[in-house]
Amino acid sequence: MNRLTDREIEVMNLVTSGYDNQEIAKKLRISRNATEACVSSIYKKLDDKNKNLKKIQP
């Protein structure tokens, strides 16, 4: 399994805390597209077919 980058871990922690992509983008001062790409990469790396990150413990 590919390791998550520091940014991906940061984004994953925000997702599991209930933030949506727009809120994450604003909080991290990145574009919404960058946030969405990061979330997509997280799903791919974790092979989370249900896309249910809230079950993952930070």
N, CA, C and O atoms as a Maestro MAE file, in Angstrom:
{
 s_m_m2io_version
 :::
 2.0.0
}

f_m_ct {
 s_m_title
 :::
 protein
 m_atom[232] {
  # First column is atom index #
  i_m_mmod_type
  r_m_x_coord
  r_m_y_coord
  r_m_z_coord
  i_m_residue_number
  s_m_chain_name
  s_m_pdb_residue_name
  s_m_pdb_atom_name
  i_m_atomic_number
  :::
  1 25 0.846 -1.180 0.000 1 A "MET " " N  " 7
  2 3 0.000 0.000 0.000 1 A "MET " " CA " 6
  3 2 0.887 1.237 0.000 1 A "MET " " C  " 6
  4 15 1.874 1.312 0.731 1 A "MET " " O  " 8
  5 25 0.521 2.195 -0.824 2 A "ASN " " N  " 7
  6 3 1.231 3.462 -0.849 2 A "ASN " " CA " 6
  7 2 0.954 4.227 0.434 2 A "ASN " " C  " 6
  8 15 -0.159 4.213 0.960 2 A "ASN " " O  " 8
  9 25 1.975 4.884 0.918 3 A "ARG " " N  " 7
  10 3 1.807 5.693 2.125 3 A "ARG " " CA " 6
  11 2 1.125 7.004 1.781 3 A "ARG " " C  " 6
  12 15 1.292 7.548 0.689 3 A "ARG " " O  " 8
  13 25 0.353 7.500 2.740 4 A "LEU " " N  " 7
  14 3 -0.276 8.803 2.570 4 A "LEU " " CA " 6
  15 2 0.757 9.893 2.812 4 A "LEU " " C  " 6
  16 15 1.636 9.762 3.664 4 A "LEU " " O  " 8
  17 25 0.634 10.976 2.039 5 A "THR " " N  " 7
  18 3 1.498 12.132 2.256 5 A "THR " " CA " 6
  19 2 1.026 12.880 3.497 5 A "THR " " C  " 6
  20 15 -0.068 12.636 4.005 5 A "THR " " O  " 8
  21 25 1.857 13.784 3.972 6 A "ASP " " N  " 7
  22 3 1.462 14.609 5.115 6 A "ASP " " CA " 6
  23 2 0.179 15.374 4.812 6 A "ASP " " C  " 6
  24 15 -0.697 15.481 5.670 6 A "ASP " " O  " 8
  25 25 0.060 15.909 3.590 7 A "ARG " " N  " 7
  26 3 -1.133 16.664 3.199 7 A "ARG " " CA " 6
  27 2 -2.355 15.758 3.189 7 A "ARG " " C  " 6
  28 15 -3.423 16.154 3.656 7 A "ARG " " O  " 8
  29 25 -2.210 14.542 2.660 8 A "GLU " " N  " 7
  30 3 -3.336 13.613 2.625 8 A "GLU " " CA " 6
  31 2 -3.797 13.256 4.032 8 A "GLU " " C  " 6
  32 15 -4.998 13.147 4.282 8 A "GLU " " O  " 8
  33 25 -2.869 13.077 4.936 9 A "ILE " " N  " 7
  34 3 -3.228 12.792 6.329 9 A "ILE " " CA " 6
  35 2 -3.970 13.985 6.924 9 A "ILE " " C  " 6
  36 15 -4.959 13.814 7.637 9 A "ILE " " O  " 8
  37 25 -3.495 15.179 6.632 10 A "GLU " " N  " 7
  38 3 -4.148 16.389 7.117 10 A "GLU " " CA " 6
  39 2 -5.587 16.478 6.581 10 A "GLU " " C  " 6
  40 15 -6.520 16.763 7.332 10 A "GLU " " O  " 8
  41 25 -5.749 16.233 5.292 11 A "VAL " " N  " 7
  42 3 -7.077 16.274 4.674 11 A "VAL " " CA " 6
  43 2 -7.963 15.167 5.240 11 A "VAL " " C  " 6
  44 15 -9.131 15.407 5.545 11 A "VAL " " O  " 8
  45 25 -7.425 13.968 5.383 12 A "MET " " N  " 7
  46 3 -8.206 12.858 5.913 12 A "MET " " CA " 6
  47 2 -8.700 13.170 7.325 12 A "MET " " C  " 6
  48 15 -9.845 12.868 7.662 12 A "MET " " O  " 8
  49 25 -7.855 13.762 8.138 13 A "ASN " " N  " 7
  50 3 -8.273 14.122 9.493 13 A "ASN " " CA " 6
  51 2 -9.413 15.134 9.476 13 A "ASN " " C  " 6
  52 15 -10.319 15.061 10.306 13 A "ASN " " O  " 8
  53 25 -9.373 16.072 8.540 14 A "LEU " " N  " 7
  54 3 -10.461 17.049 8.433 14 A "LEU " " CA " 6
  55 2 -11.744 16.398 7.935 14 A "LEU " " C  " 6
  56 15 -12.831 16.716 8.418 14 A "LEU " " O  " 8
  57 25 -11.624 15.493 6.974 15 A "VAL " " N  " 7
  58 3 -12.800 14.775 6.467 15 A "VAL " " CA " 6
  59 2 -13.441 13.976 7.599 15 A "VAL " " C  " 6
  60 15 -14.659 13.999 7.769 15 A "VAL " " O  " 8
  61 25 -12.618 13.271 8.368 16 A "THR " " N  " 7
  62 3 -13.176 12.454 9.444 16 A "THR " " CA " 6
  63 2 -13.732 13.308 10.578 16 A "THR " " C  " 6
  64 15 -14.489 12.822 11.419 16 A "THR " " O  " 8
  65 25 -13.352 14.580 10.595 17 A "SER " " N  " 7
  66 3 -13.900 15.512 11.589 17 A "SER " " CA " 6
  67 2 -15.174 16.183 11.101 17 A "SER " " C  " 6
  68 15 -15.781 16.972 11.825 17 A "SER " " O  " 8
  69 25 -15.585 15.869 9.864 18 A "GLY " " N  " 7
  70 3 -16.852 16.371 9.358 18 A "GLY " " CA " 6
  71 2 -16.769 17.545 8.402 18 A "GLY " " C  " 6
  72 15 -17.801 18.065 7.979 18 A "GLY " " O  " 8
  73 25 -15.567 17.973 8.051 19 A "TYR " " N  " 7
  74 3 -15.423 19.082 7.104 19 A "TYR " " CA " 6
  75 2 -15.748 18.605 5.697 19 A "TYR " " C  " 6
  76 15 -15.442 17.466 5.342 19 A "TYR " " O  " 8
  77 25 -16.372 19.472 4.884 20 A "ASP " " N  " 7
  78 3 -16.579 19.138 3.477 20 A "ASP " " CA " 6
  79 2 -15.413 19.702 2.661 20 A "ASP " " C  " 6
  80 15 -14.556 20.407 3.195 20 A "ASP " " O  " 8
  81 25 -15.389 19.385 1.368 21 A "ASN " " N  " 7
  82 3 -14.257 19.788 0.527 21 A "ASN " " CA " 6
  83 2 -14.048 21.298 0.492 21 A "ASN " " C  " 6
  84 15 -12.913 21.773 0.522 21 A "ASN " " O  " 8
  85 25 -15.131 22.044 0.429 22 A "GLN " " N  " 7
  86 3 -15.012 23.503 0.388 22 A "GLN " " CA " 6
  87 2 -14.402 24.033 1.686 22 A "GLN " " C  " 6
  88 15 -13.544 24.915 1.658 22 A "GLN " " O  " 8
  89 25 -14.840 23.501 2.806 23 A "GLU " " N  " 7
  90 3 -14.304 23.934 4.101 23 A "GLU " " CA " 6
  91 2 -12.829 23.559 4.247 23 A "GLU " " C  " 6
  92 15 -12.032 24.333 4.778 23 A "GLU " " O  " 8
  93 25 -12.481 22.374 3.773 24 A "ILE " " N  " 7
  94 3 -11.081 21.937 3.823 24 A "ILE " " CA " 6
  95 2 -10.219 22.854 2.982 24 A "ILE " " C  " 6
  96 15 -9.150 23.280 3.417 24 A "ILE " " O  " 8
  97 25 -10.682 23.161 1.769 25 A "ALA " " N  " 7
  98 3 -9.929 24.043 0.877 25 A "ALA " " CA " 6
  99 2 -9.681 25.397 1.540 25 A "ALA " " C  " 6
  100 15 -8.571 25.927 1.496 25 A "ALA " " O  " 8
  101 25 -10.703 25.936 2.141 26 A "LYS " " N  " 7
  102 3 -10.570 27.244 2.790 26 A "LYS " " CA " 6
  103 2 -9.616 27.161 3.985 26 A "LYS " " C  " 6
  104 15 -8.754 28.023 4.157 26 A "LYS " " O  " 8
  105 25 -9.774 26.134 4.796 27 A "LYS " " N  " 7
  106 3 -8.946 25.983 6.000 27 A "LYS " " CA " 6
  107 2 -7.470 25.793 5.647 27 A "LYS " " C  " 6
  108 15 -6.595 26.330 6.326 27 A "LYS " " O  " 8
  109 25 -7.195 25.032 4.589 28 A "LEU " " N  " 7
  110 3 -5.814 24.740 4.207 28 A "LEU " " CA " 6
  111 2 -5.261 25.725 3.174 28 A "LEU " " C  " 6
  112 15 -4.095 25.653 2.786 28 A "LEU " " O  " 8
  113 25 -6.128 26.645 2.738 29 A "ARG " " N  " 7
  114 3 -5.744 27.643 1.731 29 A "ARG " " CA " 6
  115 2 -5.232 26.996 0.447 29 A "ARG " " C  " 6
  116 15 -4.182 27.347 -0.091 29 A "ARG " " O  " 8
  117 25 -6.032 26.028 -0.017 30 A "ILE " " N  " 7
  118 3 -5.767 25.381 -1.298 30 A "ILE " " CA " 6
  119 2 -7.066 25.421 -2.097 30 A "ILE " " C  " 6
  120 15 -8.128 25.712 -1.548 30 A "ILE " " O  " 8
  121 25 -6.979 25.132 -3.384 31 A "SER " " N  " 7
  122 3 -8.185 25.159 -4.207 31 A "SER " " CA " 6
  123 2 -9.074 23.962 -3.891 31 A "SER " " C  " 6
  124 15 -8.628 22.942 -3.365 31 A "SER " " O  " 8
  125 25 -10.343 24.127 -4.230 32 A "ARG " " N  " 7
  126 3 -11.271 23.010 -4.045 32 A "ARG " " CA " 6
  127 2 -10.860 21.837 -4.932 32 A "ARG " " C  " 6
  128 15 -10.981 20.681 -4.525 32 A "ARG " " O  " 8
  129 25 -10.378 22.124 -6.135 33 A "ASN " " N  " 7
  130 3 -9.907 21.053 -7.023 33 A "ASN " " CA " 6
  131 2 -8.748 20.293 -6.402 33 A "ASN " " C  " 6
  132 15 -8.679 19.069 -6.513 33 A "ASN " " O  " 8
  133 25 -7.834 21.006 -5.747 34 A "ALA " " N  " 7
  134 3 -6.705 20.349 -5.082 34 A "ALA " " CA " 6
  135 2 -7.208 19.470 -3.943 34 A "ALA " " C  " 6
  136 15 -6.701 18.370 -3.724 34 A "ALA " " O  " 8
  137 25 -8.199 19.960 -3.228 35 A "THR " " N  " 7
  138 3 -8.792 19.178 -2.133 35 A "THR " " CA " 6
  139 2 -9.421 17.910 -2.687 35 A "THR " " C  " 6
  140 15 -9.198 16.822 -2.155 35 A "THR " " O  " 8
  141 25 -10.196 18.039 -3.739 36 A "GLU " " N  " 7
  142 3 -10.867 16.887 -4.332 36 A "GLU " " CA " 6
  143 2 -9.855 15.873 -4.868 36 A "GLU " " C  " 6
  144 15 -10.058 14.666 -4.736 36 A "GLU " " O  " 8
  145 25 -8.773 16.355 -5.468 37 A "ALA " " N  " 7
  146 3 -7.732 15.457 -5.964 37 A "ALA " " CA " 6
  147 2 -7.067 14.719 -4.807 37 A "ALA " " C  " 6
  148 15 -6.754 13.533 -4.914 37 A "ALA " " O  " 8
  149 25 -6.857 15.414 -3.722 38 A "CYS " " N  " 7
  150 3 -6.247 14.809 -2.537 38 A "CYS " " CA " 6
  151 2 -7.162 13.728 -1.947 38 A "CYS " " C  " 6
  152 15 -6.704 12.636 -1.610 38 A "CYS " " O  " 8
  153 25 -8.432 14.037 -1.828 39 A "VAL " " N  " 7
  154 3 -9.401 13.064 -1.305 39 A "VAL " " CA " 6
  155 2 -9.461 11.840 -2.222 39 A "VAL " " C  " 6
  156 15 -9.505 10.706 -1.746 39 A "VAL " " O  " 8
  157 25 -9.461 12.069 -3.517 40 A "SER " " N  " 7
  158 3 -9.483 10.977 -4.475 40 A "SER " " CA " 6
  159 2 -8.247 10.091 -4.315 40 A "SER " " C  " 6
  160 15 -8.344 8.865 -4.359 40 A "SER " " O  " 8
  161 25 -7.112 10.708 -4.132 41 A "SER " " N  " 7
  162 3 -5.868 9.964 -3.929 41 A "SER " " CA " 6
  163 2 -5.914 9.141 -2.649 41 A "SER " " C  " 6
  164 15 -5.418 8.015 -2.607 41 A "SER " " O  " 8
  165 25 -6.511 9.708 -1.606 42 A "ILE " " N  " 7
  166 3 -6.659 8.984 -0.343 42 A "ILE " " CA " 6
  167 2 -7.506 7.739 -0.565 42 A "ILE " " C  " 6
  168 15 -7.125 6.647 -0.144 42 A "ILE " " O  " 8
  169 25 -8.651 7.893 -1.222 43 A "TYR " " N  " 7
  170 3 -9.527 6.748 -1.498 43 A "TYR " " CA " 6
  171 2 -8.784 5.667 -2.264 43 A "TYR " " C  " 6
  172 15 -8.892 4.482 -1.948 43 A "TYR " " O  " 8
  173 25 -8.033 6.081 -3.265 44 A "LYS " " N  " 7
  174 3 -7.303 5.133 -4.093 44 A "LYS " " CA " 6
  175 2 -6.248 4.396 -3.265 44 A "LYS " " C  " 6
  176 15 -6.119 3.175 -3.351 44 A "LYS " " O  " 8
  177 25 -5.508 5.141 -2.477 45 A "LYS " " N  " 7
  178 3 -4.453 4.526 -1.673 45 A "LYS " " CA " 6
  179 2 -5.014 3.598 -0.608 45 A "LYS " " C  " 6
  180 15 -4.409 2.570 -0.303 45 A "LYS " " O  " 8
  181 25 -6.132 3.936 -0.053 46 A "LEU " " N  " 7
  182 3 -6.726 3.111 0.995 46 A "LEU " " CA " 6
  183 2 -7.624 2.016 0.443 46 A "LEU " " C  " 6
  184 15 -8.089 1.142 1.176 46 A "LEU " " O  " 8
  185 25 -7.864 2.080 -0.881 47 A "ASP " " N  " 7
  186 3 -8.728 1.110 -1.543 47 A "ASP " " CA " 6
  187 2 -10.070 1.026 -0.830 47 A "ASP " " C  " 6
  188 15 -10.592 -0.056 -0.563 47 A "ASP " " O  " 8
  189 25 -10.606 2.194 -0.533 48 A "ASP " " N  " 7
  190 3 -11.868 2.279 0.200 48 A "ASP " " CA " 6
  191 2 -13.015 2.376 -0.791 48 A "ASP " " C  " 6
  192 15 -13.435 3.472 -1.161 48 A "ASP " " O  " 8
  193 25 -13.508 1.250 -1.211 49 A "LYS " " N  " 7
  194 3 -14.524 1.222 -2.251 49 A "LYS " " CA " 6
  195 2 -15.830 1.890 -1.835 49 A "LYS " " C  " 6
  196 15 -16.567 2.375 -2.694 49 A "LYS " " O  " 8
  197 25 -16.129 1.926 -0.562 50 A "ASN " " N  " 7
  198 3 -17.355 2.557 -0.092 50 A "ASN " " CA " 6
  199 2 -17.187 4.055 0.136 50 A "ASN " " C  " 6
  200 15 -18.164 4.751 0.413 50 A "ASN " " O  " 8
  201 25 -15.978 4.549 0.025 51 A "LYS " " N  " 7
  202 3 -15.688 5.969 0.239 51 A "LYS " " CA " 6
  203 2 -16.296 6.461 1.546 51 A "LYS " " C  " 6
  204 15 -16.978 7.484 1.594 51 A "LYS " " O  " 8
  205 25 -16.034 5.714 2.583 52 A "ASN " " N  " 7
  206 3 -16.607 6.071 3.882 52 A "ASN " " CA " 6
  207 2 -15.474 6.346 4.856 52 A "ASN " " C  " 6
  208 15 -15.219 5.546 5.757 52 A "ASN " " O  " 8
  209 25 -14.789 7.478 4.679 53 A "LEU " " N  " 7
  210 3 -13.638 7.817 5.505 53 A "LEU " " CA " 6
  211 2 -14.014 8.038 6.971 53 A "LEU " " C  " 6
  212 15 -13.151 7.959 7.845 53 A "LEU " " O  " 8
  213 25 -15.265 8.308 7.243 54 A "LYS " " N  " 7
  214 3 -15.641 8.589 8.629 54 A "LYS " " CA " 6
  215 2 -15.453 7.385 9.541 54 A "LYS " " C  " 6
  216 15 -15.434 7.529 10.764 54 A "LYS " " O  " 8
  217 25 -15.314 6.193 8.954 55 A "LYS " " N  " 7
  218 3 -15.072 5.002 9.754 55 A "LYS " " CA " 6
  219 2 -13.588 4.845 10.102 55 A "LYS " " C  " 6
  220 15 -13.239 4.036 10.961 55 A "LYS " " O  " 8
  221 25 -12.730 5.600 9.453 56 A "ILE " " N  " 7
  222 3 -11.292 5.518 9.685 56 A "ILE " " CA " 6
  223 2 -10.936 6.367 10.884 56 A "ILE " " C  " 6
  224 15 -11.323 7.533 10.962 56 A "ILE " " O  " 8
  225 25 -10.215 5.801 11.803 57 A "GLN " " N  " 7
  226 3 -9.802 6.547 12.987 57 A "GLN " " CA " 6
  227 2 -8.555 7.349 12.661 57 A "GLN " " C  " 6
  228 15 -7.590 6.790 12.140 57 A "GLN " " O  " 8
  229 25 -8.546 8.670 12.958 58 A "PRO " " N  " 7
  230 3 -7.362 9.498 12.681 58 A "PRO " " CA " 6
  231 2 -6.183 9.111 13.540 58 A "PRO " " C  " 6
  232 15 -5.114 9.712 13.427 58 A "PRO " " O  " 8
  :::
 }
 m_bond[231] {
  # First column is bond index #
  i_m_from
  i_m_to
  i_m_order
  :::
  1 1 2 1
  2 2 3 1
  3 3 4 2
  4 3 5 1
  5 5 6 1
  6 6 7 1
  7 7 8 2
  8 7 9 1
  9 9 10 1
  10 10 11 1
  11 11 12 2
  12 11 13 1
  13 13 14 1
  14 14 15 1
  15 15 16 2
  16 15 17 1
  17 17 18 1
  18 18 19 1
  19 19 20 2
  20 19 21 1
  21 21 22 1
  22 22 23 1
  23 23 24 2
  24 23 25 1
  25 25 26 1
  26 26 27 1
  27 27 28 2
  28 27 29 1
  29 29 30 1
  30 30 31 1
  31 31 32 2
  32 31 33 1
  33 33 34 1
  34 34 35 1
  35 35 36 2
  36 35 37 1
  37 37 38 1
  38 38 39 1
  39 39 40 2
  40 39 41 1
  41 41 42 1
  42 42 43 1
  43 43 44 2
  44 43 45 1
  45 45 46 1
  46 46 47 1
  47 47 48 2
  48 47 49 1
  49 49 50 1
  50 50 51 1
  51 51 52 2
  52 51 53 1
  53 53 54 1
  54 54 55 1
  55 55 56 2
  56 55 57 1
  57 57 58 1
  58 58 59 1
  59 59 60 2
  60 59 61 1
  61 61 62 1
  62 62 63 1
  63 63 64 2
  64 63 65 1
  65 65 66 1
  66 66 67 1
  67 67 68 2
  68 67 69 1
  69 69 70 1
  70 70 71 1
  71 71 72 2
  72 71 73 1
  73 73 74 1
  74 74 75 1
  75 75 76 2
  76 75 77 1
  77 77 78 1
  78 78 79 1
  79 79 80 2
  80 79 81 1
  81 81 82 1
  82 82 83 1
  83 83 84 2
  84 83 85 1
  85 85 86 1
  86 86 87 1
  87 87 88 2
  88 87 89 1
  89 89 90 1
  90 90 91 1
  91 91 92 2
  92 91 93 1
  93 93 94 1
  94 94 95 1
  95 95 96 2
  96 95 97 1
  97 97 98 1
  98 98 99 1
  99 99 100 2
  100 99 101 1
  101 101 102 1
  102 102 103 1
  103 103 104 2
  104 103 105 1
  105 105 106 1
  106 106 107 1
  107 107 108 2
  108 107 109 1
  109 109 110 1
  110 110 111 1
  111 111 112 2
  112 111 113 1
  113 113 114 1
  114 114 115 1
  115 115 116 2
  116 115 117 1
  117 117 118 1
  118 118 119 1
  119 119 120 2
  120 119 121 1
  121 121 122 1
  122 122 123 1
  123 123 124 2
  124 123 125 1
  125 125 126 1
  126 126 127 1
  127 127 128 2
  128 127 129 1
  129 129 130 1
  130 130 131 1
  131 131 132 2
  132 131 133 1
  133 133 134 1
  134 134 135 1
  135 135 136 2
  136 135 137 1
  137 137 138 1
  138 138 139 1
  139 139 140 2
  140 139 141 1
  141 141 142 1
  142 142 143 1
  143 143 144 2
  144 143 145 1
  145 145 146 1
  146 146 147 1
  147 147 148 2
  148 147 149 1
  149 149 150 1
  150 150 151 1
  151 151 152 2
  152 151 153 1
  153 153 154 1
  154 154 155 1
  155 155 156 2
  156 155 157 1
  157 157 158 1
  158 158 159 1
  159 159 160 2
  160 159 161 1
  161 161 162 1
  162 162 163 1
  163 163 164 2
  164 163 165 1
  165 165 166 1
  166 166 167 1
  167 167 168 2
  168 167 169 1
  169 169 170 1
  170 170 171 1
  171 171 172 2
  172 171 173 1
  173 173 174 1
  174 174 175 1
  175 175 176 2
  176 175 177 1
  177 177 178 1
  178 178 179 1
  179 179 180 2
  180 179 181 1
  181 181 182 1
  182 182 183 1
  183 183 184 2
  184 183 185 1
  185 185 186 1
  186 186 187 1
  187 187 188 2
  188 187 189 1
  189 189 190 1
  190 190 191 1
  191 191 192 2
  192 191 193 1
  193 193 194 1
  194 194 195 1
  195 195 196 2
  196 195 197 1
  197 197 198 1
  198 198 199 1
  199 199 200 2
  200 199 201 1
  201 201 202 1
  202 202 203 1
  203 203 204 2
  204 203 205 1
  205 205 206 1
  206 206 207 1
  207 207 208 2
  208 207 209 1
  209 209 210 1
  210 210 211 1
  211 211 212 2
  212 211 213 1
  213 213 214 1
  214 214 215 1
  215 215 216 2
  216 215 217 1
  217 217 218 1
  218 218 219 1
  219 219 220 2
  220 219 221 1
  221 221 222 1
  222 222 223 1
  223 223 224 2
  224 223 225 1
  225 225 226 1
  226 226 227 1
  227 227 228 2
  228 227 229 1
  229 229 230 1
  230 230 231 1
  231 231 232 2
  :::
 }
}
